[in-house]
Amino acid sequence: MPCQAGPYDTKAFITSPGMAQPACFRNGLSALTQICQCRGHHAFCYQHGGFGKPHALGIITLVVLAVAVIAGATPLFGKASRYVEVIGFSLTFFFHFIPGVTETTTRLPPGDPLFANADVPELKIITGVLFLLFVVGAIQQYRRLKQSPVDDNRTSIDALVRTR
């Protein structure tokens, strides 16, 4: 489930570098998918009673997602809009890995899960490694965006694809 938003975004980024697609369509599809994803986690995965860390992460994900969509659709952040948009979407993707890894490792294989619960130190290490990978990826995205010229007729995502 956590990678649900990924295939839509990746397909759009790879198949449309030469095609003009409105950012709001592509970002809207990603946003809609991620909103459904957050809602799905609340309905099915996190039935441990009360408001907890997973619920807070879902709310933070939706806030970052809204900021990224606004950054891509409006000039609200000025010259930083393209950076906010791209790194914001990457951050939401990272946020989806946290419950994905946690739920998978505490439930699979059935009857003898890899970890007993979500509080084991190994999961914190895995989350730390994923965060480091996110930081490395965000720095790379920032560098590519900085190298690409600003063009009002294409999205920030197109700038990342065209600089390869």
DSSP file with accessible surface (Angstrom, degrees, kcal/mol):
  #  RESIDUE AA STRUCTURE BP1 BP2  ACC     N-H-->O    O-->H-N    N-H-->O    O-->H-N    TCO  KAPPA ALPHA  PHI   PSI    X-CA   Y-CA   Z-CA
    1    1 A M    >         0   0  115      0, 0.0     3,-2.1     0, 0.0     4,-0.3   0.000 360.0 360.0 360.0 -40.7    0.0    0.0    0.0
    2    2 A P  T 3   +     0   0   23      0, 0.0     3,-0.5     0, 0.0     4,-0.2   0.790 360.0  54.5 -61.8 -24.5    2.6    2.7    0.8
    3    3 A C  T 3  S+     0   0   64      1,-0.2     3,-0.2     2,-0.1    94,-0.0   0.332  75.7 106.0 -90.2   9.9    3.9    2.6   -2.8
    4    4 A Q  S <> S+     0   0   81     -3,-2.1     4,-0.7     1,-0.2    -1,-0.2   0.887  81.4  45.5 -55.4 -43.2    0.5    3.3   -4.2
    5    5 A A  H  > S+     0   0    3     -3,-0.5     4,-1.9    -4,-0.3    -1,-0.2   0.827 101.8  70.7 -72.2 -28.7    1.4    6.9   -5.1
    6    6 A G  H  > S+     0   0    7     -3,-0.2     4,-3.1    -4,-0.2     5,-0.3   0.917  92.9  50.1 -58.6 -51.7    4.7    6.0   -6.6
    7    7 A P  H  > S+     0   0   81      0, 0.0     4,-2.3     0, 0.0     5,-0.2   0.886 110.9  50.5 -60.5 -35.9    3.7    4.2   -9.8
    8    8 A Y  H  X S+     0   0  115     -4,-0.7     4,-2.1     2,-0.2    -2,-0.2   0.961 115.7  41.5 -65.1 -47.4    1.4    7.0  -10.8
    9    9 A D  H  X S+     0   0   17     -4,-1.9     4,-2.7     2,-0.2     5,-0.2   0.946 115.7  49.1 -65.0 -48.3    4.0    9.6  -10.3
   10   10 A T  H  X S+     0   0   72     -4,-3.1     4,-2.6     1,-0.2     5,-0.3   0.929 111.4  49.4 -60.9 -44.3    6.9    7.6  -11.8
   11   11 A K  H  X S+     0   0  146     -4,-2.3     4,-2.6    -5,-0.3    -1,-0.2   0.934 112.8  47.5 -61.6 -43.4    4.8    6.7  -14.9
   12   12 A A  H  X S+     0   0   15     -4,-2.1     4,-1.2    -5,-0.2    -1,-0.2   0.909 113.8  47.9 -65.3 -38.6    3.8   10.4  -15.4
   13   13 A F  H  < S+     0   0   47     -4,-2.7    -2,-0.2    -5,-0.2    -1,-0.2   0.907 117.3  40.7 -70.1 -38.4    7.4   11.6  -15.0
   14   14 A I  H  < S+     0   0  105     -4,-2.6    -2,-0.2    -5,-0.2    -1,-0.2   0.900 118.8  42.8 -79.3 -38.0    8.9    9.0  -17.3
   15   15 A T  H  < S+     0   0   82     -4,-2.6    -1,-0.2    -5,-0.3    -2,-0.2   0.615 114.6  47.0 -88.3  -9.4    6.3    9.1  -20.1
   16   16 A S    ><  +     0   0    0     -4,-1.2     3,-0.7    -5,-0.2    -1,-0.2   0.138  61.3 117.2-123.4  27.4    5.7   12.8  -20.4
   17   17 A P  T 3  S+     0   0   38      0, 0.0    -1,-0.1     0, 0.0    -2,-0.1   0.875  92.2  37.1 -63.5 -30.0    9.0   14.8  -20.5
   18   18 A G  T 3  S+     0   0   72     -3,-0.2     2,-0.4     2,-0.1    -2,-0.1   0.522 106.5  81.8 -94.2  -6.9    8.2   16.0  -23.9
   19   19 A M  S <  S-     0   0  109     -3,-0.7     2,-0.9     2,-0.0    -3,-0.0  -0.807  79.1-126.6-102.1 140.7    4.5   16.5  -23.3
   20   20 A A        +     0   0   94     -2,-0.4   134,-0.1   134,-0.1    -2,-0.1  -0.757  36.9 169.7 -87.1 107.6    2.9   19.4  -21.6
   21   21 A Q        -     0   0   49     -2,-0.9   134,-0.2    -5,-0.2     2,-0.1  -0.976  39.9-108.9-116.1 134.5    0.8   18.2  -18.8
   22   22 A P    >>  -     0   0   82      0, 0.0     4,-1.6     0, 0.0     3,-0.6  -0.387  20.8-135.0 -61.8 136.8   -0.6   20.6  -16.2
   23   23 A A  H 3> S+     0   0   18      1,-0.2     4,-3.4     2,-0.2     5,-0.4   0.866 103.4  61.6 -60.3 -35.5    1.1   20.1  -12.9
   24   24 A C  H 3> S+     0   0   81      1,-0.2     4,-2.2     2,-0.2    -1,-0.2   0.866 102.9  50.6 -64.6 -31.6   -2.2   20.2  -11.1
   25   25 A F  H <> S+     0   0  128     -3,-0.6     4,-2.2     2,-0.2    -1,-0.2   0.970 116.8  38.8 -67.8 -50.4   -3.4   17.1  -13.0
   26   26 A R  H  X S+     0   0    5     -4,-1.6     4,-1.9     1,-0.2    -2,-0.2   0.942 121.9  42.9 -65.7 -47.1   -0.3   15.1  -12.1
   27   27 A N  H  X S+     0   0    4     -4,-3.4     4,-2.9     1,-0.2    -1,-0.2   0.867 111.6  56.2 -68.2 -33.8    0.0   16.4   -8.6
   28   28 A G  H  X S+     0   0   32     -4,-2.2     4,-2.9    -5,-0.4     5,-0.2   0.903 106.7  49.1 -64.7 -40.2   -3.8   16.1   -8.1
   29   29 A L  H  X S+     0   0   66     -4,-2.2     4,-2.3     2,-0.2    -2,-0.2   0.938 114.0  45.9 -64.3 -44.0   -3.6   12.4   -9.0
   30   30 A S  H  X S+     0   0    0     -4,-1.9     4,-2.5     2,-0.2    -2,-0.2   0.925 113.7  49.4 -63.9 -43.5   -0.7   11.9   -6.6
   31   31 A A  H  X S+     0   0   13     -4,-2.9     4,-2.5     2,-0.2    -2,-0.2   0.935 111.2  48.6 -62.5 -46.2   -2.5   13.9   -3.9
   32   32 A L  H  X S+     0   0  107     -4,-2.9     4,-2.3     1,-0.2    -1,-0.2   0.926 112.3  48.9 -60.9 -43.8   -5.7   11.9   -4.3
   33   33 A T  H  X S+     0   0   16     -4,-2.3     4,-2.2    -5,-0.2    -1,-0.2   0.920 112.6  47.4 -62.9 -42.3   -3.9    8.6   -4.1
   34   34 A Q  H  X S+     0   0    1     -4,-2.5     4,-2.7     2,-0.2    -1,-0.2   0.872 109.2  53.4 -71.0 -33.9   -2.0    9.7   -1.0
   35   35 A I  H  X S+     0   0   85     -4,-2.5     4,-2.4     2,-0.2    -1,-0.2   0.942 111.0  46.8 -64.2 -44.1   -5.1   11.0    0.7
   36   36 A C  H  X S+     0   0   74     -4,-2.3     4,-2.6     1,-0.2    -2,-0.2   0.902 111.1  53.7 -62.0 -38.8   -6.8    7.6    0.1
   37   37 A Q  H  X S+     0   0    3     -4,-2.2     4,-2.1     2,-0.2    -2,-0.2   0.934 109.0  46.8 -61.3 -48.4   -3.6    5.9    1.4
   38   38 A C  H  X S+     0   0    7     -4,-2.7     4,-1.7     1,-0.2    -1,-0.2   0.919 113.6  49.0 -60.9 -42.6   -3.7    7.9    4.6
   39   39 A R  H  X S+     0   0  160     -4,-2.4     4,-2.2     1,-0.2    -1,-0.2   0.903 108.3  54.3 -65.4 -38.6   -7.4    7.1    5.1
   40   40 A G  H  X>S+     0   0    8     -4,-2.6     4,-2.5     1,-0.2     5,-0.6   0.905 105.8  52.0 -63.7 -39.7   -6.8    3.5    4.4
   41   41 A H  I  X>S+     0   0   10     -4,-2.1     5,-2.1     1,-0.2     4,-1.1   0.911 110.6  48.6 -62.6 -41.2   -4.1    3.2    7.1
   42   42 A H  I  <5S+     0   0   44     -4,-1.7    -1,-0.2     1,-0.2    -2,-0.2   0.904 115.8  43.5 -66.5 -38.1   -6.5    4.8    9.6
   43   43 A A  I  <5S+     0   0   30     -4,-2.2    -2,-0.2    -5,-0.1    -1,-0.2   0.870 131.8  13.4 -76.1 -36.6   -9.3    2.4    8.7
   44   44 A F  I  <5S+     0   0  150     -4,-2.5     3,-0.3    -5,-0.2    -3,-0.2   0.792 126.2  37.2-114.2 -37.6   -7.5   -0.8    8.5
   45   45 A C  I  <<S+     0   0   21     -4,-1.1     2,-0.6    -5,-0.6    -3,-0.2   0.845 107.6  53.2 -91.7 -37.7   -4.0   -0.8   10.0
   46   46 A Y      < +     0   0   19     -5,-2.1     2,-1.2     1,-0.1     3,-0.3  -0.298  58.3 135.4-103.3  53.4   -4.0    1.4   13.0
   47   47 A Q        +     0   0  141     -2,-0.6    -1,-0.1    -3,-0.3    -5,-0.0  -0.415  30.1 117.6 -96.0  59.1   -6.8   -0.1   15.1
   48   48 A H  S    S-     0   0  145     -2,-1.2    -1,-0.2     2,-0.2    -2,-0.0   0.209  83.4 -94.3-107.4  10.6   -4.9    0.0   18.3
   49   49 A G  S    S+     0   0   68     -3,-0.3    -1,-0.1     1,-0.1    -2,-0.0   0.589  78.4  12.8  85.4 126.4   -7.3    2.4   20.1
   50   50 A G  S    S-     0   0   64      2,-0.0     2,-0.4    -3,-0.0    -2,-0.2   0.137  97.9 -45.1  73.5 175.3   -7.1    6.2   20.4
   51   51 A F  S    S+     0   0  146      4,-0.1     2,-0.2     3,-0.1    -1,-0.0  -0.664  71.4 154.6 -83.5 129.4   -5.0    8.8   18.7
   52   52 A G     >  -     0   0   29     -2,-0.4     4,-2.1    -6,-0.1     3,-0.4  -0.701  57.2 -65.0-140.5-166.9   -1.3    7.9   18.4
   53   53 A K  H  > S+     0   0  166      1,-0.2     4,-2.6    -2,-0.2     5,-0.2   0.873 125.4  55.1 -56.6 -42.5    1.9    8.4   16.5
   54   54 A P  H  > S+     0   0   43      0, 0.0     4,-2.1     0, 0.0    -1,-0.2   0.902 108.5  48.8 -61.7 -37.0    0.5    6.8   13.3
   55   55 A H  H  > S+     0   0   35     -3,-0.4     4,-2.2     2,-0.2    -2,-0.2   0.909 110.8  50.2 -67.9 -40.8   -2.4    9.2   13.3
   56   56 A A  H  X S+     0   0   35     -4,-2.1     4,-2.8     1,-0.2     5,-0.2   0.919 109.7  51.2 -62.5 -41.5   -0.1   12.2   13.8
   57   57 A L  H  X S+     0   0   32     -4,-2.6     4,-2.7     1,-0.2    -1,-0.2   0.898 108.0  52.7 -63.4 -38.5    2.1   11.0   10.9
   58   58 A G  H  X S+     0   0    8     -4,-2.1     4,-2.1     2,-0.2    -1,-0.2   0.919 111.1  46.2 -62.1 -42.4   -1.0   10.7    8.7
   59   59 A I  H  X S+     0   0   90     -4,-2.2     4,-2.3     2,-0.2    -2,-0.2   0.928 112.5  49.7 -66.9 -43.6   -2.0   14.3    9.5
   60   60 A I  H  X S+     0   0   84     -4,-2.8     4,-2.8     1,-0.2     5,-0.3   0.919 109.6  52.8 -61.2 -41.4    1.6   15.6    8.9
   61   61 A T  H  X S+     0   0    3     -4,-2.7     4,-2.7     1,-0.2    -1,-0.2   0.928 109.3  48.4 -59.8 -44.2    1.7   13.7    5.6
   62   62 A L  H  X S+     0   0   63     -4,-2.1     4,-2.4     2,-0.2    -1,-0.2   0.888 111.6  50.0 -66.0 -36.5   -1.6   15.4    4.5
   63   63 A V  H  X S+     0   0   84     -4,-2.3     4,-2.4     2,-0.2    -2,-0.2   0.947 113.0  45.5 -66.6 -47.1   -0.2   18.8    5.5
   64   64 A V  H  X S+     0   0   29     -4,-2.8     4,-2.6     1,-0.2    -2,-0.2   0.912 112.4  52.8 -63.0 -39.2    3.0   18.3    3.6
   65   65 A L  H  X S+     0   0    4     -4,-2.7     4,-2.5    -5,-0.3    -1,-0.2   0.929 108.8  49.1 -61.0 -44.8    1.1   17.0    0.7
   66   66 A A  H  X S+     0   0   48     -4,-2.4     4,-2.6     1,-0.2     5,-0.2   0.920 111.1  49.9 -62.0 -42.4   -1.2   20.1    0.7
   67   67 A V  H  X S+     0   0   57     -4,-2.4     4,-2.7     1,-0.2    -2,-0.2   0.925 111.2  49.3 -62.8 -43.1    1.9   22.4    0.8
   68   68 A A  H  X S+     0   0    0     -4,-2.6     4,-1.9     2,-0.2    -2,-0.2   0.913 112.0  47.6 -64.2 -42.6    3.5   20.5   -2.1
   69   69 A V  H  X S+     0   0   40     -4,-2.5     4,-1.7     2,-0.2    -2,-0.2   0.935 113.5  47.8 -64.2 -44.2    0.4   20.8   -4.3
   70   70 A I  H  X S+     0   0   76     -4,-2.6     4,-2.0     1,-0.2     6,-0.4   0.916 110.2  52.9 -62.9 -41.3    0.0   24.5   -3.5
   71   71 A A  H  < S+     0   0    3     -4,-2.7    -1,-0.2     1,-0.2    -2,-0.2   0.875 112.6  44.7 -62.4 -37.1    3.7   25.0   -4.3
   72   72 A G  H  < S+     0   0   21     -4,-1.9    -1,-0.2    -5,-0.2    -2,-0.2   0.760 119.3  40.4 -78.4 -23.8    3.3   23.4   -7.7
   73   73 A A  H  < S+     0   0   64     -4,-1.7    -2,-0.2    -5,-0.2    -1,-0.2   0.633 118.5  35.5-101.6 -15.1    0.0   25.1   -8.6
   74   74 A T  S  < S-     0   0   60     -4,-2.0     3,-0.4    -5,-0.2    -1,-0.0  -0.911  73.1-122.2-134.9 162.7    0.7   28.6   -7.4
   75   75 A P  S >  S+     0   0  114      0, 0.0     3,-2.0     0, 0.0     5,-0.1   0.110  70.7 124.8 -89.4  25.6    3.6   31.1   -7.1
   76   76 A L  T 3  S+     0   0  122     -6,-0.4    -5,-0.1     1,-0.3     4,-0.0   0.848  76.0  40.8 -55.5 -38.3    3.0   31.3   -3.3
   77   77 A F  T >  S-     0   0   78     -3,-0.4     3,-1.6     1,-0.3    -1,-0.3   0.305  99.1-148.4 -95.8   8.2    6.6   30.3   -2.5
   78   78 A G  G X  S-     0   0   45     -3,-2.0     3,-1.6     1,-0.3     4,-0.3  -0.311  71.2  -6.6  64.6-135.8    8.2   32.4   -5.2
   79   79 A K  G 3  S+     0   0  197      1,-0.3     3,-0.4     2,-0.1     4,-0.3   0.727 134.3  61.8 -66.8 -20.4   11.4   31.0   -6.7
   80   80 A A  G <> S+     0   0   45     -3,-1.6     4,-2.8     1,-0.2     3,-0.3   0.563  76.5  94.9 -82.1  -5.5   11.4   28.3   -4.0
   81   81 A S  H <> S+     0   0   13     -3,-1.6     4,-2.7     1,-0.2     5,-0.2   0.890  82.9  49.6 -54.6 -45.0    8.0   26.8   -5.3
   82   82 A R  H  > S+     0   0   27     -3,-0.4     4,-2.0    -4,-0.3    -1,-0.2   0.888 113.3  46.4 -65.9 -35.1    9.7   24.2   -7.5
   83   83 A Y  H  > S+     0   0   51     -4,-0.3     4,-2.4    -3,-0.3     5,-0.4   0.921 113.1  49.1 -70.5 -42.9   11.9   23.0   -4.6
   84   84 A V  H  X S+     0   0   42     -4,-2.8     4,-2.0     1,-0.2     5,-0.2   0.913 112.4  49.8 -62.0 -42.8    9.1   22.9   -2.1
   85   85 A E  H  X S+     0   0    4     -4,-2.7     4,-2.2    -5,-0.3     5,-0.2   0.970 116.2  38.5 -61.2 -54.8    6.9   21.0   -4.6
   86   86 A V  H  X S+     0   0    2     -4,-2.0     4,-2.1     2,-0.2    -2,-0.2   0.943 120.9  42.5 -67.4 -48.1    9.4   18.3   -5.5
   87   87 A I  H  X S+     0   0   46     -4,-2.4     4,-2.4    -5,-0.2    -1,-0.2   0.874 112.2  56.5 -70.9 -31.5   11.0   17.8   -2.0
   88   88 A G  H  X S+     0   0   11     -4,-2.0     4,-2.2    -5,-0.4    -1,-0.2   0.934 108.0  46.6 -63.3 -44.5    7.5   17.9   -0.4
   89   89 A F  H  X S+     0   0   18     -4,-2.2     4,-1.9     1,-0.2    -2,-0.2   0.904 112.1  51.2 -65.2 -37.9    6.3   15.1   -2.6
   90   90 A S  H  X S+     0   0   27     -4,-2.1     4,-2.3     1,-0.2    -1,-0.2   0.901 108.1  52.8 -64.5 -38.2    9.4   13.1   -1.8
   91   91 A L  H  X S+     0   0   41     -4,-2.4     4,-2.6     1,-0.2    -2,-0.2   0.911 107.3  50.6 -65.1 -40.2    8.9   13.7    1.9
   92   92 A T  H  X S+     0   0    0     -4,-2.2     4,-1.7     2,-0.2    -1,-0.2   0.894 108.8  52.7 -65.3 -35.9    5.4   12.4    1.7
   93   93 A F  H  X S+     0   0   65     -4,-1.9     4,-1.0     2,-0.2    -2,-0.2   0.932 109.5  48.9 -63.1 -43.7    6.7    9.3   -0.1
   94   94 A F  H >X S+     0   0   17     -4,-2.3     4,-1.0     1,-0.2     3,-0.8   0.921 107.2  55.8 -59.8 -43.9    9.2    8.8    2.8
   95   95 A F  H 3< S+     0   0   26     -4,-2.6     3,-0.4     1,-0.3    -1,-0.2   0.852 103.8  54.7 -59.1 -33.5    6.4    9.2    5.3
   96   96 A H  H 3X S+     0   0    5     -4,-1.7     4,-1.5     1,-0.2    -1,-0.3   0.765  99.5  61.5 -72.3 -25.2    4.5    6.4    3.6
   97   97 A F  H <X S+     0   0   65     -4,-1.0     4,-3.0    -3,-0.8     5,-0.3   0.835  94.0  64.8 -67.9 -32.0    7.5    4.1    4.0
   98   98 A I  H  X S+     0   0   39     -4,-1.0     4,-2.4    -3,-0.4     5,-0.2   0.973 109.9  33.3 -60.5 -56.8    7.4    4.3    7.8
   99   99 A P  H  > S+     0   0    8      0, 0.0     4,-3.0     0, 0.0     5,-0.3   0.870 117.2  58.2 -68.2 -30.0    4.0    2.6    8.3
  100  100 A G  H  X S+     0   0    8     -4,-1.5     4,-1.9     2,-0.2    -2,-0.2   0.950 112.1  38.4 -62.3 -48.0    4.6    0.4    5.4
  101  101 A V  H  X S+     0   0   30     -4,-3.0     4,-2.7     2,-0.2     5,-0.2   0.928 118.6  49.9 -68.2 -42.9    7.8   -1.1    6.9
  102  102 A T  H  X S+     0   0   22     -4,-2.4     4,-1.6    -5,-0.3    -2,-0.2   0.950 114.0  42.8 -62.0 -51.1    6.4   -1.1   10.4
  103  103 A E  H  X S+     0   0   20     -4,-3.0     4,-0.6    -5,-0.2    -1,-0.2   0.890 116.2  49.1 -65.1 -38.7    3.2   -2.9    9.4
  104  104 A T  H >X S+     0   0   72     -4,-1.9     4,-2.1    -5,-0.3     3,-0.8   0.944 113.6  44.2 -66.7 -46.5    4.9   -5.4    7.2
  105  105 A T  H 3< S+     0   0   17     -4,-2.7    10,-2.8     1,-0.2     9,-0.3   0.711 115.1  48.2 -76.3 -18.7    7.6   -6.3    9.6
  106  106 A T  H 3< S+     0   0   29     -4,-1.6    -1,-0.2    -5,-0.2    -2,-0.2   0.483 122.2  33.3 -96.9  -1.8    5.2   -6.7   12.6
  107  107 A R  H << S+     0   0  121     -3,-0.8     4,-0.2    -4,-0.6    -2,-0.2   0.573  94.8 112.1-121.9 -21.3    2.7   -8.8   10.7
  108  108 A L     <  +     0   0   92     -4,-2.1     6,-2.2    -5,-0.2     7,-0.2  -0.906  66.7  31.1-116.7 146.0    4.7  -10.9    8.2
  109  109 A P  S >  S-     0   0   74      0, 0.0     3,-1.7     0, 0.0    -1,-0.1   0.605 101.3-114.3 -69.2 151.2    5.2  -13.8    8.0
  110  110 A P  T 3  S+     0   0  110      0, 0.0    -2,-0.1     0, 0.0    -3,-0.1  -0.250  97.1  13.4 -56.1 135.7    1.9  -14.7    9.6
  111  111 A G  T 3  S+     0   0   85     -4,-0.2    -3,-0.1     1,-0.0    -4,-0.0   0.095 134.0  45.2  87.0 -25.0    2.2  -16.4   12.9
  112  112 A D  S <  S-     0   0  123     -3,-1.7    -5,-0.1    -5,-0.2     4,-0.1  -0.467  79.6-167.4-147.3  68.2    5.9  -15.5   13.3
  113  113 A P        -     0   0   46      0, 0.0    -7,-0.1     0, 0.0    -8,-0.1  -0.174  31.9-116.3 -61.9 156.3    6.4  -11.8   12.4
  114  114 A L  S    S+     0   0  117     -6,-2.2     2,-0.4   -10,-0.3    -8,-0.2   0.889 101.6  27.0 -58.0 -43.7    9.9  -10.4   11.8
  115  115 A F  S    S-     0   0   31    -10,-2.8    -1,-0.1    -7,-0.2     3,-0.1  -0.951  73.4-136.5-123.6 147.2    9.5   -8.0   14.8
  116  116 A A  S    S-     0   0   90     -2,-0.4     2,-0.3     1,-0.1    -1,-0.1   0.860  81.0 -12.7 -70.0 -37.8    7.3   -8.4   17.9
  117  117 A N  S >  S-     0   0   77    -12,-0.0     3,-1.0    -4,-0.0    -1,-0.1  -0.935  72.6 -93.1-155.2 178.4    6.0   -4.8   17.9
  118  118 A A  T 3  S+     0   0   50     -2,-0.3   -15,-0.0     1,-0.2   -16,-0.0   0.522 111.5  66.8 -78.8  -4.8    6.6   -1.4   16.4
  119  119 A D  T 3   +     0   0  104      4,-0.1    -1,-0.2     3,-0.0     5,-0.0   0.351  67.9 122.1-100.4   8.1    8.8   -0.2   19.3
  120  120 A V    X>  -     0   0   23     -3,-1.0     4,-1.1     1,-0.1     3,-0.8  -0.390  69.3-124.1 -71.7 146.9   11.8   -2.5   18.7
  121  121 A P  H 3> S+     0   0   85      0, 0.0     4,-2.0     0, 0.0     5,-0.2   0.812 106.2  66.7 -61.8 -28.9   15.2   -0.8   18.1
  122  122 A E  H 3> S+     0   0   93      1,-0.2     4,-2.4     2,-0.2     5,-0.1   0.875  98.5  51.8 -61.8 -37.4   15.6   -2.5   14.7
  123  123 A L  H <> S+     0   0    4     -3,-0.8     4,-2.6     2,-0.2    -1,-0.2   0.869 106.8  53.5 -67.2 -34.4   12.7   -0.6   13.3
  124  124 A K  H  X S+     0   0  127     -4,-1.1     4,-2.3     2,-0.2    -2,-0.2   0.902 109.2  49.1 -66.2 -37.4   14.2    2.7   14.5
  125  125 A I  H  X S+     0   0  113     -4,-2.0     4,-2.5     2,-0.2    -2,-0.2   0.929 110.8  49.6 -66.1 -44.8   17.4    1.8   12.7
  126  126 A I  H  X S+     0   0   56     -4,-2.4     4,-2.6     1,-0.2    -2,-0.2   0.929 111.4  49.1 -60.5 -44.0   15.5    1.0    9.5
  127  127 A T  H  X S+     0   0   35     -4,-2.6     4,-2.4     1,-0.2    -1,-0.2   0.901 110.0  52.1 -62.7 -39.7   13.6    4.3    9.7
  128  128 A G  H  X S+     0   0   33     -4,-2.3     4,-2.4     2,-0.2    -1,-0.2   0.912 109.7  48.3 -62.0 -42.8   16.9    6.1   10.2
  129  129 A V  H  X S+     0   0   75     -4,-2.5     4,-2.4     2,-0.2    -2,-0.2   0.927 111.2  50.4 -64.2 -43.1   18.4    4.5    7.1
  130  130 A L  H  X S+     0   0   35     -4,-2.6     4,-2.3     1,-0.2    -2,-0.2   0.896 109.6  51.7 -61.4 -38.5   15.3    5.4    5.1
  131  131 A F  H  X S+     0   0   94     -4,-2.4     4,-2.7     2,-0.2    -2,-0.2   0.918 108.2  50.6 -65.1 -42.0   15.6    8.9    6.3
  132  132 A L  H  X S+     0   0  111     -4,-2.4     4,-2.6     1,-0.2    -2,-0.2   0.912 110.0  50.5 -61.1 -41.4   19.2    9.1    5.3
  133  133 A L  H  X S+     0   0  110     -4,-2.4     4,-2.5     1,-0.2    -1,-0.2   0.897 109.8  51.2 -62.1 -39.6   18.2    7.8    1.8
  134  134 A F  H  X S+     0   0   35     -4,-2.3     4,-3.0     2,-0.2    -2,-0.2   0.935 109.7  49.2 -61.1 -46.2   15.5   10.5    1.7
  135  135 A V  H  X S+     0   0   48     -4,-2.7     4,-2.5     2,-0.2     5,-0.2   0.934 111.7  48.4 -61.7 -44.6   18.1   13.2    2.6
  136  136 A V  H  X S+     0   0   98     -4,-2.6     4,-2.2     1,-0.2    -1,-0.2   0.935 114.5  46.7 -60.8 -45.2   20.5   12.0   -0.1
  137  137 A G  H  X S+     0   0   32     -4,-2.5     4,-2.7     1,-0.2    -2,-0.2   0.903 111.0  51.5 -64.1 -40.3   17.7   11.9   -2.7
  138  138 A A  H  X S+     0   0   13     -4,-3.0     4,-2.6     2,-0.2    -1,-0.2   0.904 109.4  50.2 -65.6 -39.5   16.4   15.4   -1.7
  139  139 A I  H  X S+     0   0   78     -4,-2.5     4,-2.5    -5,-0.2    -1,-0.2   0.929 111.4  48.9 -63.4 -42.7   19.9   16.8   -2.1
  140  140 A Q  H  X S+     0   0   86     -4,-2.2     4,-2.3     1,-0.2    -2,-0.2   0.913 111.5  49.0 -63.3 -42.6   20.2   15.3   -5.5
  141  141 A Q  H  X S+     0   0   44     -4,-2.7     4,-2.5     2,-0.2     5,-0.2   0.923 110.5  51.4 -62.3 -42.8   16.7   16.6   -6.5
  142  142 A Y  H  X S+     0   0   98     -4,-2.6     4,-2.5     1,-0.2    -2,-0.2   0.934 110.3  48.8 -59.5 -46.0   17.7   20.1   -5.2
  143  143 A R  H  X S+     0   0  143     -4,-2.5     4,-1.8     1,-0.2    -1,-0.2   0.907 111.9  48.4 -62.7 -43.1   20.9   20.0   -7.3
  144  144 A R  H  X S+     0   0   65     -4,-2.3     4,-1.3     1,-0.2    -1,-0.2   0.903 112.8  47.6 -65.1 -41.4   19.1   18.9  -10.5
  145  145 A L  H  < S+     0   0    0     -4,-2.5    -1,-0.2     1,-0.2    -2,-0.2   0.892 110.1  52.8 -65.3 -38.9   16.5   21.6  -10.1
  146  146 A K  H  < S+     0   0  128     -4,-2.5    -1,-0.2    -5,-0.2    -2,-0.2   0.864 110.5  48.2 -64.9 -34.2   19.2   24.2   -9.4
  147  147 A Q  H  < S+     0   0  146     -4,-1.8    -1,-0.2    -5,-0.2    -2,-0.2   0.747  98.2  82.8 -77.4 -24.3   21.0   23.2  -12.6
  148  148 A S  S  < S-     0   0    7     -4,-1.3    11,-0.1    -3,-0.2     2,-0.1  -0.588  85.4-113.8 -86.4 143.0   17.8   23.3  -14.8
  149  149 A P        -     0   0   92      0, 0.0     2,-0.5     0, 0.0    -1,-0.1  -0.379  32.5-107.3 -70.3 151.9   16.5   26.5  -16.2
  150  150 A V        +     0   0  107     -4,-0.1     2,-0.4    -2,-0.1     6,-0.0  -0.682  40.6 178.6 -81.3 126.7   13.2   27.8  -15.0
  151  151 A D    >   -     0   0   65     -2,-0.5     3,-1.4     3,-0.2     8,-0.1  -0.980  24.0-154.0-132.5 119.8   10.5   27.4  -17.7
  152  152 A D  T 3  S+     0   0  154     -2,-0.4    -1,-0.1     1,-0.3    -2,-0.0   0.657  91.3  64.8 -68.5 -14.0    7.0   28.5  -16.9
  153  153 A N  T 3  S+     0   0  139      2,-0.1     2,-0.3  -131,-0.0    -1,-0.3   0.439 102.4  48.8 -90.9   0.0    5.5   26.0  -19.4
  154  154 A R  S <  S-     0   0   39     -3,-1.4    -3,-0.2  -134,-0.1     2,-0.1  -0.944  81.9-111.4-136.0 163.4    6.7   22.9  -17.6
  155  155 A T     >  -     0   0   17     -2,-0.3     4,-1.5  -134,-0.2    -2,-0.1  -0.356  32.2-106.9 -88.3 170.2    6.5   21.6  -14.1
  156  156 A S  H  > S+     0   0   12      1,-0.2     4,-1.6     2,-0.2     5,-0.1   0.841 120.4  58.7 -62.8 -33.8    9.4   21.1  -11.6
  157  157 A I  H  > S+     0   0    8      1,-0.2     4,-1.9     2,-0.2    -1,-0.2   0.918 102.0  52.9 -65.4 -40.7    9.1   17.4  -12.2
  158  158 A D  H  > S+     0   0    2      1,-0.2     4,-2.7     2,-0.2    -1,-0.2   0.882 104.5  57.2 -60.7 -36.1    9.8   17.9  -15.9
  159  159 A A  H  X S+     0   0    1     -4,-1.5     4,-1.0     1,-0.2    -1,-0.2   0.898 105.9  49.8 -63.0 -38.2   12.9   19.8  -15.0
  160  160 A L  H  < S+     0   0   16     -4,-1.6     3,-0.3     1,-0.2    -1,-0.2   0.916 113.0  46.1 -66.0 -41.2   14.2   16.8  -13.0
  161  161 A V  H >< S+     0   0   25     -4,-1.9     3,-1.2     1,-0.2    -2,-0.2   0.918 111.2  51.3 -69.2 -41.8   13.5   14.5  -15.9
  162  162 A R  H 3< S+     0   0  116     -4,-2.7    -1,-0.2     1,-0.2    -2,-0.2   0.690  98.3  65.6 -73.9 -17.1   15.1   16.7  -18.6
  163  163 A T  T 3<        0   0   43     -4,-1.0    -1,-0.2    -3,-0.3    -2,-0.1   0.492 360.0 360.0 -85.5   1.2   18.4   17.3  -16.7
  164  164 A R    <         0   0  194     -3,-1.2    -3,-0.0    -4,-0.2    -4,-0.0  -0.347 360.0 360.0 -74.2 360.0   19.4   13.6  -17.0
